[in-house]
Amino acid sequence: MGGHAGHAPRRADGGDLRDGGVGAPLRFIVAAMRSVLLALAVGSALVLPAASRAEEAPAAEPIAWDAAALDRMVRAVADHHRLAAAGGWPLVPDGPSIRPGMGDPRLPAIRRRLAASGDLAADAAASTAPAADEALMAATRRFQERHGLVVDGIIGRRTVATMNITAAVRAEQLSLGYDRLRALAKRLPATGVVINIPAASLQLMENGRVVLTSRVIVGRPDWPTPELDSEIGEIEVNPYWTVPARIVRRELLPRIAADPRFLAANRMRVLNGNGGGEVGAEKVDWTRFLALGYRLRQEPGLDNPLGTVKFLFPNPYDVYLHDTPAKRLFGRAGRAFSHGCVRVNRAFDLAARLLRGDPAWTAGDLRAAIDGGRTRRVRLARPVPIRTVYLTAWAAADGAVQFRPDLYGRDAAESRPRAAPPQLAACGAGPAPTAPATAEGAE
């Protein structure tokens, strides 16, 4: 299922994922089951595995796309349709944040809500304890982890808002996820890199086995990361950063005008657009910088937004994967901060793994090359397939149902006429951002 060298990358947006009647089998199953499920007694909660460990910003559970994964999705859709047909789960009123040991009149409703989705055991849901006990906090952490929230056990505004998304909406989200996963299963590689955009997560597969996972940072809603299929052919060590024109115009030119030392302080050079040669800053007409074809390029180094390694693959959007010095952003639960490119938390580990088997490029050799500071391009002995996908709901291998926000509104677009897609290019040459990028890590 992997691609071949020289294979032209293709866009894989939501409009293509349901071609060929992909959703029909599932829709038929769900429709046939509804009449039976309506007659079932209400009260049996969704069955989920034991809660996993809590951490501040959970990395998404890896996605599988084999027959067992599709079966798990069928069961999850049916469970959520059953719940929706029976009236769904109770809504939780707004209110102040609830911390461990605090009392709140909403606690009975919260316990019933968490029990309905299988995050809290039935006996614990019947508790009349006047304060938030450890069982409730553990169930809250479990719920937060499954929904890509900050896992702190605190029942705050965002957690309550997520609890109040109805079972019917979740059932439709899972149904769309099934449709997409079934279509993706035909082309996802047994060996390759898969990035799930809404989850801001990366997994590296080798012969059908997940060997590396990493948190990533994806494009903002106004600068979305595209869905694509391609092959990683080269890794660039100590990359230069050629600044996209939109970032130059909106963010850098005002800074340069305000501070004559800006270019030197940030180790940036002006390049002539014709031949790429360097031009002295004092010779540049900054009022016509872009019109005259000039470019800005930042030297490699620890402060370079691309970090120490960059992963290159052919695509019509000029996007790529790369390291970043802004590591603290990986601690966020929501990680949509970029201009379309994908920043990888474990970029060095990914590069070392992709180069494994090349005797000239051990992990030690890679570290030495980075420490040497010179820019180098390394061609992979065999290109590695890469897929960026858009799944907001899936059932993990342990059976836990995972949900993520519809970051770019593509779930919603499935049920209405599709508008013209946004223009995506050059990690920042697409739609203009609504807010300036931070100085750290903006492509």
C-alpha positions as MATLAB code, in Angstrom:
seq = 'MGGHAGHAPRRADGGDLRDGGVGAPLRFIVAAMRSVLLALAVGSALVLPAASRAEEAPAAEPIAWDAAALDRMVRAVADHHRLAAAGGWPLVPDGPSIRPGMGDPRLPAIRRRLAASGDLAADAAASTAPAADEALMAATRRFQERHGLVVDGIIGRRTVATMNITAAVRAEQLSLGYDRLRALAKRLPATGVVINIPAASLQLMENGRVVLTSRVIVGRPDWPTPELDSEIGEIEVNPYWTVPARIVRRELLPRIAADPRFLAANRMRVLNGNGGGEVGAEKVDWTRFLALGYRLRQEPGLDNPLGTVKFLFPNPYDVYLHDTPAKRLFGRAGRAFSHGCVRVNRAFDLAARLLRGDPAWTAGDLRAAIDGGRTRRVRLARPVPIRTVYLTAWAAADGAVQFRPDLYGRDAAESRPRAAPPQLAACGAGPAPTAPATAEGAE';
ca = [
       0.000    0.000    0.000;
       3.007    2.287    0.189;
       3.880    4.629   -2.643;
       6.734    4.419   -5.112;
       9.599    6.772   -5.799;
       8.497    9.528   -8.130;
       4.827    8.962   -7.299;
       2.972   12.267   -7.621;
       1.423   13.323   -4.301;
      -2.322   13.624   -4.251;
      -4.771   15.568   -2.084;
      -6.943   13.399    0.119;
      -9.552   15.804    1.465;
     -12.836   14.846    3.014;
     -14.702   14.998   -0.269;
     -12.807   12.018   -1.639;
     -13.000    9.826    1.421;
     -16.577    8.740    0.883;
     -16.423    7.963   -2.825;
     -17.653    4.590   -3.956;
     -20.333    4.317   -1.291;
     -17.859    3.842    1.523;
     -20.391    4.794    4.183;
     -23.206    2.654    2.832;
     -22.398   -0.595    4.689;
     -22.193    1.153    8.024;
     -25.330    3.230    7.417;
     -27.206    0.038    6.601;
     -25.974   -1.662    9.783;
     -26.891    1.303   11.939;
     -30.348    1.644   10.381;
     -31.060   -2.055   10.867;
     -29.968   -1.946   14.477;
     -31.892    1.129   15.527;
     -35.259   -0.585   15.822;
     -33.703   -3.274   17.992;
     -31.701   -0.851   20.105;
     -34.751    1.275   20.849;
     -36.282   -1.717   22.546;
     -33.254   -2.392   24.721;
     -33.321   -1.310   28.323;
     -31.541    1.938   28.970;
     -28.931    2.011   31.648;
     -26.050   -0.074   30.386;
     -23.106    2.256   29.961;
     -20.606    2.161   27.132;
     -17.907   -0.323   28.011;
     -14.444    1.211   27.996;
     -11.142   -0.200   29.224;
      -9.489    0.893   32.418;
      -8.313    4.477   32.582;
      -4.791    5.064   31.392;
      -2.237    7.336   32.987;
      -2.905   11.043   33.139;
      -0.525   13.598   31.715;
      -0.859   17.276   31.006;
      -1.272   17.072   27.259;
      -1.907   13.495   26.161;
      -0.409   12.137   22.992;
      -3.213   10.571   20.994;
      -3.619    6.829   21.095;
      -2.224    5.313   17.874;
      -4.684    4.688   15.073;
      -5.049    1.230   13.551;
      -6.796    0.585   10.235;
      -7.118   -3.183   10.106;
     -10.364   -5.181   10.185;
     -10.370   -5.208   13.986;
     -10.165   -1.413   14.051;
     -13.152   -1.124   11.729;
     -15.083   -3.589   13.900;
     -14.372   -1.444   16.949;
     -15.714    1.571   15.106;
     -18.931   -0.263   14.167;
     -19.495   -1.143   17.823;
     -18.743    2.422   18.946;
     -21.191    3.915   16.430;
     -23.903    1.469   17.472;
     -23.308    2.196   21.178;
     -23.591    5.939   20.663;
     -26.685    5.634   18.477;
     -28.254    3.482   21.189;
     -27.504    6.126   23.778;
     -28.823    8.907   21.553;
     -32.042    6.997   20.816;
     -32.581    6.496   24.544;
     -32.262   10.200   25.278;
     -28.517   10.605   25.492;
     -26.577   11.566   28.587;
     -27.496   14.290   31.088;
     -26.360   17.830   30.473;
     -24.114   19.464   33.059;
     -24.965   23.085   33.954;
     -22.276   25.738   33.768;
     -20.602   26.778   36.960;
     -17.267   27.330   38.664;
     -14.439   24.845   38.309;
     -14.668   21.808   40.581;
     -11.429   20.607   42.145;
     -10.748   17.525   44.284;
     -12.580   17.682   47.591;
     -14.918   20.486   46.548;
     -18.677   20.222   46.854;
     -21.063   21.271   44.093;
     -24.764   20.659   43.427;
     -23.857   19.480   39.911;
     -21.924   16.441   41.153;
     -24.833   13.953   40.737;
     -25.330   15.069   37.114;
     -21.596   14.845   36.431;
     -21.428   11.345   37.870;
     -24.366   10.223   35.716;
     -22.775   11.835   32.656;
     -19.451   10.094   33.152;
     -21.152    6.775   33.864;
     -23.161    7.036   30.630;
     -19.957    7.163   28.580;
     -18.250    4.436   30.602;
     -15.709    6.711   32.254;
     -17.151    6.092   35.737;
     -18.278    2.748   37.149;
     -21.998    2.363   37.833;
     -21.559    1.899   41.592;
     -19.451    5.062   41.791;
     -22.108    6.928   39.810;
     -24.624    6.131   42.547;
     -22.418    7.790   45.148;
     -24.049   10.477   47.262;
     -20.723   11.872   48.455;
     -21.111   15.659   48.826;
     -17.593   16.349   47.535;
     -15.598   15.423   44.454;
     -13.868   12.203   45.472;
     -10.950   10.377   43.893;
     -13.224    8.076   41.857;
     -14.827   11.109   40.215;
     -11.483   12.806   39.614;
     -10.056    9.639   38.032;
     -13.110    9.370   35.768;
     -12.706   13.030   34.816;
      -9.059   12.506   33.918;
     -10.023    9.534   31.819;
     -12.683   11.575   30.011;
     -10.221   14.407   29.430;
      -7.621   12.042   28.018;
     -10.109   10.530   25.565;
     -11.110   13.975   24.328;
      -7.671   15.564   23.957;
      -8.152   17.958   26.878;
      -5.649   18.945   29.540;
      -5.629   15.962   31.880;
      -5.780   17.515   35.341;
      -8.984   16.119   36.833;
     -10.404   19.624   37.252;
     -13.974   19.936   35.989;
     -13.710   23.336   34.351;
     -15.567   25.182   31.625;
     -13.941   23.372   28.698;
     -14.431   19.938   30.240;
     -18.105   20.694   30.931;
     -18.617   22.006   27.390;
     -17.118   18.787   26.005;
     -19.322   16.678   28.275;
     -22.359   18.482   26.853;
     -21.706   17.520   23.241;
     -24.613   15.181   22.640;
     -24.468   11.456   22.023;
     -26.136   12.011   18.630;
     -23.330   14.363   17.570;
     -20.740   11.881   18.786;
     -22.462    9.070   16.884;
     -22.290   11.069   13.663;
     -18.667   11.961   14.356;
     -17.840    8.277   14.788;
     -19.771    7.399   11.650;
     -17.737    9.912    9.640;
     -14.612    8.493   11.258;
     -15.582    5.015   10.144;
     -16.177    6.174    6.584;
     -12.795    7.889    6.480;
     -10.918    5.071    8.162;
     -12.348    2.487    5.812;
     -11.302    4.555    2.798;
      -7.887    5.253    4.333;
      -7.304    1.561    5.000;
      -6.937    1.039    1.264;
      -3.930    3.353    1.020;
      -2.335    3.724    4.425;
       1.104    2.111    4.444;
       2.266   -0.847    6.503;
       5.514    1.113    6.808;
       5.421    4.891    6.869;
       4.590    8.070    8.763;
       0.953    8.840    9.546;
      -0.091   12.200   11.012;
      -3.595   12.711   12.345;
      -4.195   16.455   12.072;
      -7.032   16.929   14.616;
      -5.125   14.899   17.207;
      -1.833   16.697   16.461;
      -0.072   13.362   16.642;
       2.375   11.356   14.549;
       3.008    7.640   14.413;
       5.733    5.800   12.542;
       4.762    2.328   11.363;
       7.122   -0.472   10.430;
       5.531   -3.577    8.952;
       2.213   -2.746   10.554;
       3.663   -2.062   14.007;
       3.850    1.337   15.698;
       7.515    1.941   16.550;
       7.449    5.670   17.353;
       4.837    8.230   18.352;
       5.222   11.956   18.788;
       3.187   15.005   19.538;
       3.177   17.459   16.667;
       2.043   21.011   16.023;
      -0.249   21.479   13.032;
      -1.602   24.457   11.116;
      -3.968   26.980   12.602;
      -7.567   26.962   11.326;
      -6.773   29.974    9.139;
      -3.613   28.262    7.839;
      -4.567   24.582    7.752;
      -2.259   21.634    7.303;
      -3.347   19.836    4.097;
      -4.294   16.196    3.824;
      -1.823   14.571    1.447;
      -0.032   11.409    0.379;
       3.645   11.552   -0.500;
       7.058   10.051    0.344;
       9.827   11.411    2.518;
      12.902   11.284    0.319;
      15.401   13.526    2.100;
      16.300   14.823    5.530;
      18.002   18.189    5.838;
      20.319   18.651    8.797;
      20.731   22.192   10.173;
      18.300   23.709    7.665;
      18.119   27.304    6.574;
      14.736   29.006    6.910;
      13.615   30.905    3.829;
      10.814   33.040    5.203;
       7.477   32.825    3.322;
       6.386   36.077    1.700;
       3.262   36.498    3.832;
       5.252   36.251    7.047;
       7.789   38.720    5.675;
       5.080   41.220    4.783;
       2.868   40.880    7.854;
       5.400   40.266   10.605;
       9.008   40.906    9.689;
       9.002   44.074    7.595;
       7.425   46.099   10.430;
      10.058   44.778   12.842;
      12.891   45.539   10.454;
      11.576   49.079    9.997;
      11.394   49.554   13.759;
      14.777   48.031   14.566;
      17.748   48.375   12.183;
      19.550   45.656   14.167;
      16.776   43.092   13.671;
      18.399   41.264   10.748;
      21.805   40.922   12.416;
      20.307   39.950   15.769;
      18.324   37.165   14.127;
      21.095   36.100   11.728;
      18.980   36.861    8.680;
      20.310   37.652    5.215;
      18.690   39.314    2.231;
      18.848   37.280   -0.972;
      18.358   38.524   -4.514;
      15.366   36.778   -6.027;
      17.027   36.466   -9.425;
      20.142   34.507   -8.584;
      19.869   33.987   -4.847;
      23.005   35.981   -4.080;
      23.264   37.964   -0.881;
      22.433   41.683   -0.967;
      23.557   44.186    1.625;
      20.638   45.369    3.740;
      21.684   48.981    3.225;
      21.121   48.576   -0.541;
      17.559   47.294   -0.246;
      14.495   49.407   -0.975;
      12.440   48.014    1.905;
       9.249   49.660    0.663;
       9.423   47.424   -2.428;
      11.108   44.410   -0.869;
       8.705   41.731   -2.119;
       7.888   43.464   -5.391;
      11.578   43.394   -6.295;
      11.771   39.674   -5.574;
      13.983   39.811   -2.491;
      13.867   37.011    0.055;
      14.854   36.667    3.694;
      16.781   33.644    4.874;
      17.749   32.790    8.427;
      20.981   30.927    9.109;
      20.881   27.496   10.744;
      21.162   27.400   14.500;
      19.372   26.763   17.767;
      17.142   29.793   17.242;
      16.130   28.801   13.702;
      12.361   28.065   13.631;
      13.008   24.828   11.716;
      15.231   23.490   14.478;
      17.915   20.965   13.648;
      16.220   18.661   11.106;
      13.725   19.038    8.296;
      11.910   16.245    6.436;
      11.321   16.826    2.718;
       8.663   15.221    0.546;
       7.172   16.369   -2.782;
       3.801   18.088   -2.492;
       2.012   20.989   -4.165;
       1.692   22.963   -0.912;
       5.396   23.391   -0.089;
       4.849   22.000    3.397;
       7.225   19.767    5.315;
       7.932   18.301    8.746;
      10.551   19.904   10.933;
      12.024   20.287   14.377;
      11.442   23.466   16.400;
      13.105   25.280   19.288;
       9.656   26.095   20.740;
       9.368   22.849   22.680;
       7.073   24.254   25.351;
       4.183   24.386   22.884;
       4.122   20.585   22.782;
       2.874   20.714   26.369;
      -0.415   22.214   25.213;
      -3.509   20.059   24.803;
      -4.479   21.901   21.604;
      -1.525   22.222   19.241;
      -2.665   24.162   16.161;
      -0.103   26.960   16.003;
       1.766   26.641   12.701;
       1.363   28.113    9.221;
       0.632   24.692    7.710;
       3.887   22.799    8.218;
       4.094   20.146   10.920;
       6.496   20.614   13.838;
       7.612   17.332   15.388;
       8.485   17.052   19.063;
      10.643   13.942   18.567;
      12.183   15.120   15.317;
      15.647   13.757   16.109;
      14.257   10.331   17.038;
      12.196   10.244   13.848;
      15.205   11.166   11.713;
      17.401    8.574   13.415;
      14.769    5.897   12.879;
      14.293    6.729    9.200;
      18.054    6.613    8.682;
      18.456    3.354   10.574;
      20.040    0.739    8.380;
      22.281    3.247    6.603;
      25.760    2.501    8.003;
      26.848    6.070    7.279;
      24.110    7.516    9.458;
      23.868    6.086   12.926;
      22.185    8.131   15.651;
      25.680    9.162   16.728;
      26.536   10.308   13.213;
      23.329   12.328   13.057;
      24.061   14.008   16.381;
      27.611   14.791   15.282;
      26.341   16.318   12.028;
      23.907   18.520   13.951;
      26.605   19.593   16.374;
      28.883   20.404   13.437;
      26.470   23.126   12.345;
      26.853   22.618    8.594;
      23.749   22.269    6.435;
      23.577   18.840    4.823;
      20.954   16.939    2.859;
      20.736   13.197    3.333;
      18.850   11.094    0.810;
      17.016    8.116    2.276;
      18.032    4.791    0.782;
      14.333    4.031    0.354;
      11.662    6.768    0.406;
       9.231    6.440    3.304;
       5.502    6.992    2.663;
       3.857    9.820    4.588;
       0.136   10.421    4.989;
      -1.583   13.298    6.724;
      -5.147   12.353    7.628;
      -8.162   13.961    9.288;
      -9.812   11.753   11.922;
     -11.749   13.383   14.741;
     -13.051   10.093   16.153;
     -11.649    6.581   16.340;
     -11.583    3.547   18.608;
      -8.097    2.794   19.904;
      -6.634   -0.684   20.129;
      -7.676   -0.960   23.779;
     -11.260   -0.147   22.821;
     -11.298    3.383   24.231;
     -13.221    5.759   21.981;
     -11.202    8.876   21.197;
     -12.615   12.243   20.088;
     -10.899   15.414   18.944;
     -12.270   18.826   17.899;
     -13.248   19.392   14.279;
     -10.298   21.728   13.909;
     -10.944   22.841   10.325;
     -14.719   22.267   10.143;
     -14.351   19.322    7.779;
     -16.808   17.143    9.706;
     -19.424   19.882    9.430;
     -18.683   20.281    5.721;
     -19.640   16.646    5.094;
     -23.304   17.504    5.566;
     -23.477   20.674    3.462;
     -22.346   21.772   -0.028;
     -18.601   22.001   -0.116;
     -17.083   25.453   -0.514;
     -13.942   26.102   -2.529;
     -10.940   24.780   -0.588;
      -8.527   27.314    0.903;
      -5.281   27.960   -0.899;
      -2.460   26.197    0.873;
       1.200   26.711    0.169;
       4.622   27.420    1.530;
       3.864   27.051    5.238;
       2.339   30.476    5.254;
       1.444   31.454    1.693;
      -2.207   30.513    2.182;
      -5.018   32.565    3.718;
      -3.835   35.500    5.791;
      -3.678   34.770    9.512;
      -6.002   36.623   11.848;
      -3.253   37.133   14.400;
       0.517   37.524   14.043;
       2.634   34.456   14.512;
       4.879   34.312   17.507;
       8.568   34.804   16.926;
       9.199   31.236   18.056;
       8.653   28.483   15.578;
       6.519   30.243   12.962;
       7.279   28.805    9.559;
];
